[in-house]
Amino acid sequence: MSARRAPRRTLAVLAALPLLALGACGYGSQAKESTEQAVAGAPKVDGLDSVRIGYFGNLTHATALVGRHEGLFQQELGGTRAEYATFNAGPSEIEALNSGSVDIGWIGPSPAVNGYIKAQGKNLRIVSGSASGGVKLVVDPKKVKSLKDVKGKRIATPQLGNTQDVAFLNWASEQGWKVDAESGKGDVSVVRTDNKITPDAYRSGSIDGAWVPEPTASKLVAEGGKVLLDESDLWPGEKFVITNVVVSQRFLKEHPKAVEAVLRASVKTNRWITAHQDRAKAAANAQLEADTGKPLPANVLDPAWKSLAVTDDPLASTLRTQAGHAVRAGLLQRPDLTGIYDLGPLNKVLKAEGAAAVHDAGLGAG
């Protein structure tokens, strides 16, 4: 996960869709659970026997993958067991958070916003960032030679109203093209396709390209696709949120030390990833193999890893911008996101680590 080029221009993306199916980064909805052994002789955090951590078996959740593989979460939790549930879609993780079967988890911006809105701001808080970037427009180079050639083509996005879907609709609008958001019909055809079958759709010729997150983007490149646009180039500083850490409000209130322990592990993991790129990439892939049964091949893993950046900063201003673009696309009524962030625990951890505080863009809890 490396530094990227200087930004070209500003454009936003994103976000949520309360009344439609919640799109996420993953492939399905089944959760897979497992438990680690507590550190022998260590005290329990907040007197808890366990803390239940959720994440996706996706490279965009690299902090969770690497932190688990290297034992950093368990190390910080000490005598409290780290229990894990891996998910393939945002709605199921939000449901698990709401039911109490998950306490804290890694999740994309769309399901976090949707979950918050649907629960009228009573179920979760975003307590940290985790990753930025890793979204690309990949096309068939035989059919699409330039950005203007996208007009009239069939472009896949993961799901109606998900983060990448609204990003593409917003970008198309910036080109002056008209597209009906719900049907996907217009000057360009938006084909909503689950990430797990997008490479097959590309291979068969039923789509001409896709606006998708990693590692799907790199899988398309491995099939002969060409990266026509990296979404990071459309953001100030080439940074935008792709993964956050969320926690149930009840758990945050009742067990603040446990939340701090997980966030401390997250911060330490991000530092380790930054300092040990190759080892971290291998650790993430090893955990992916453990979680999904299959590692990513090098020709997919390497470019996908380079396009992502881990970050403690939730990049709150980009979440606000993303939601605004969903509103303008007609897919979301203007939401009140005030209170969606509580960055107090994270900033406490960052201060102890000698790092600068991060900000909530005016969307913090009172």
N, C-alpha and C positions, 0 to 999 in steps of 0.2 A: 504494500500500500504506500504509494509514493507521492511526492509533491507533483503538482500538475502545472500546466501552462498558465499564463496570465489570462484573465477573463476577456471575452470579446464584447459581450453585451448582456444586458439584463433581461431576463424573462422568467416567469414563474411557472409553477406547475401545481398540480396535485390532487386532490385530496379526497374528501369524504363524501359519503352518500348514505344518509341514515335510512332512507326508505327502499334502497336497493340492496341486493346481496353485497356483502362486504368483500371487496377484493383484497388479497394480501399477496405476499411474496411467494406463497407456498403452493403446495400441490395436494389439496384434499383437506381433511379435517380430523383425521384420527390422531389421538395423542398416544405417545409412547412414554412409559414411565420407568424410572429407575432411581435407586438410592445409593449414596456413598456411605462409607464408614466414617463416623465422627473421629476426631483426633483423640486418641487415648489419653485420658487424664486431664484434658483441657476443659475449662468451664463452659457451660452452655450460655449462649447469648440470649439475654432477656428470659432465661429459664426455659427456652424452647427446645423441644426434642428434635425438631426439624424445621427447615425453611424450604418451601416448595417453589422452585424456579422454573419458569417456562421460557422456551425459545423455539425457533424454527431450525430445521436441518438445512440451513441456507447459508451461503457464504456471506451474505449481508449481515448475518448475526455472528460475525467472527469473534467478537468479544466473548460472547457466551460459549462458543465452540472451544476457543483457546483456553479461556479461564477454567472451563470444566476439565479439559484434557490435561492441563498442567496442575490441576488440583488447587488453584488459587482461591476458588470460592470456599471449598472445604477448609482450607488453611485459615481463612479469615473467620469462618463460622465456628472453628474450634470444636467444642464438644457438642455442638448442634449439627445434626446431619443435614447435608445438602441433598435434597430430593429433586429430581429433574423430570419434567414432562416436555417432550418435543412435539411440536405441532406442525401442521402443514397448511394452515390457513388462519387468518386473523380472527374470524368470528368465534372459532372454537376456543382460542386462547382467551378472548374477552369473556366468553361464557364461563370458562374455568376460573378466571379472576373474580367474576361476579359471584360464583357459587362458593368460593373459598378453597377450591381444590388447587389453585395456584395463588401464591402470595405476591410474587414479583416476577416480571418477565420482560423479555426483549420482543419488540413488536414494531411494525411499520406505522407511519403517521396516519394513514387512512383509517385503519381499525381503531387506533387510539382515539382519534377525533370522533369517529362514529359512535364508539362505545361511550365516550364522555357525553355526547349530545343525547343519545338514546336514554341514558340514565339521568338526564337533567343535571349533569355535573356532580353526581353523588357516588360514583363508583370507583374512580381511579384518579391518580395523579401521574404526570410525567415527571420523573425524578432525575433523569440523566439522558444525555445523548449517547450514541454508540457508534453510528456510522454515517458517512456522507458519500454521495456519488454512486457510481456503479449502475447507471441507467444509460442505454444507448439506442439509437435508431440504426438498425442493421437492415440492409436491403440486398436484393438480388442485383449484382452489378451489371448483369446483362439487360435488365429491365429499367433500372434506375441509375442514371449517370450523375445526376446532380440533385440538389434540394428541390428545385422547381419541378423535376420529373416525378416527385412524389404525388403531385396532383393527378387524379384519375387512377391511382393504384390502390391495391388492397393491403392495408397495413394492420397487423395484429397488435392488440393490447391485451393485457391479462384478463380484464373483466370490466364491465360497465361501471363507471364511477370510481374505479380504483385509482391509486396514485398515478400510475403511468398512463392510464386512459385519459385522465383529465389533463395531464401534461401534454399529451399528443393533441388533444382537442384544442388546448390553449395555443400550442405552437402553430397548428393549422390555421387558427383564427388570425394569428399574427401575420400569416402569409397572405391574408385576404380571402381565404377559402371559406366557403359555407358548408357546414356539416351539421346535420340534425344529431344532437348529442345522444338521444336515446336509441334511435334506430341505427346510427352510425353511417347513414347514407348522405351523400353529398358530393362535393368536389373531390373528396377522397373517401374511400370506403374503409370504415373502421371495423375490423373483424375481431370480436372479443373471443379470445382463445386461451385456454388454460396453459400456463407456462410449460407444463409437462408434455404437452402435445404440439407446442409451437414449432419445435424443430422438425417434426414429422410433416406439419402443414407446409412449412417452407420447402422441405425436400420434395413434396408432391406437387408443388407449384400452385397450391390453392391460396397462398398469400405471396405478396411481392416484397414483404419486409415486416419488421416488427419494432415497436417501441417497448423495450423490455428491460428488466433488471438482470444483474448477474446472478448466477452463471449462464442464464438462458442466452444472453447476448453473445457470449463467447462460444456457446454451443452452435449458434447460427453461423458465426464466423468459421467454425470448424467444418460446417457444411458448405462452405464456399461463399458465405455472405460477406458484405463489406460494411464497416462502420461508417455511416454517412454523417452522423452527428452524435456527439457525446453530450448528454444533457447538462453536465457540469459546466460546459462552455456557455450556458445560458444564464448562469447565476453569478451574482457578485462574489468575487473571490473564489469562484468555482466550487462553492460549498452549498449543499442543501441536505436536509435531513432525509435519511432513508430508513434508519432504525433508531428507536428510542427505548428507554427502560421505563416501564410503568409499574405501579404498585397499587394495591387496593388501599383506599383511604382508611379503612378500618385497621388493616395491618400496619400502616404507617403510623397511625395514632397510638396503637397498643404496643407496637414493638419497634420503636425508632432505632434502637441499637442494632437490631437485626438488619434493618434497612441500610444503616451506615456500614455494617460489615460487608454486605453484598456490594454496595457502591465502592467501598474501599478495594475490594477484589476487582471490580470493574476498572477502576482507575489504574491499579497496578498491572492489570492485564493489558490495558491499552498502552501503557509505557513499555511493557515487555514486547508487545507486538512491534512497536515502533523501533525498538532497539535490536530486535532479532527477527528480521523479516522472513528469512528463509525457514528458520525453525518454527516460527509462528504459522507460516503457510502450511508447513508439513503437519503441525499439530491440528490446525483447523480441518485439513483434509482427513486426517486420521479419525477425528471425532465425527466428521461427516460419514465416513465409512461405518463407524460404529452405530450411528443413528439411522442411516438409510440403507446400509448394506452394500453401498457402492461408492468408492472414492471418485473424485473428478480426475480425468486424465490430464496430463501436463499441458496439452495444447488448449485446454479449457481453463484449468486452474490458474496458470501463470498470468494470462491477460486479464482474467476476472479479478485476481488479487490486486494487480497494479492499478485498476480503475477505482478501487474502493479506498477509503481512508477512515480509520477509527478515530473517534473524537469523544471526549467527555461532554463537550458543549452540545446541548440539544438543538442549537441553531433555531431558536424559537421564532425569530423574525421570518424565517423561511416557512415555518408551519403556518403562520398567519397569512403569508402571501399565497401559499398553496390553497388554503381554504377560500381566499378571495377569488381565485381563478375557478374553483369549483362552483362558486356562486354565479360568476359571470357566464359559466357554461350552462347554467340552468339546471344543474344537477344537485344543488344544495341550497336550502334557504339560509340566509345569513345567520351563522351560528354565534352564540355568545360563548367564547372560549375562555373567558376570564376565570381563573382558578384552575385551569388544566395543569399548570406547572406548580411544583413545590421543589425548588432547588436548594432549600436550606440545608438538608442533609448532605447533598453533594458538595456544596460550597464549604461546609465544615470539613469534609474529607480533603478537598482540594487545598484548603488553608493549611491543614496538618501536613500535607505533602509539599508545601511551599509553592503551590500553583495558584494562578489567578482565578478569581471567581468568574462564574458564567452568569448569564442574564436571561430573564424570562420574557423580554419584549413587552412587558406590561400585562402579561397573561398569568401572573402568579396568584396563588391562593392568598387571601386577605391577611 
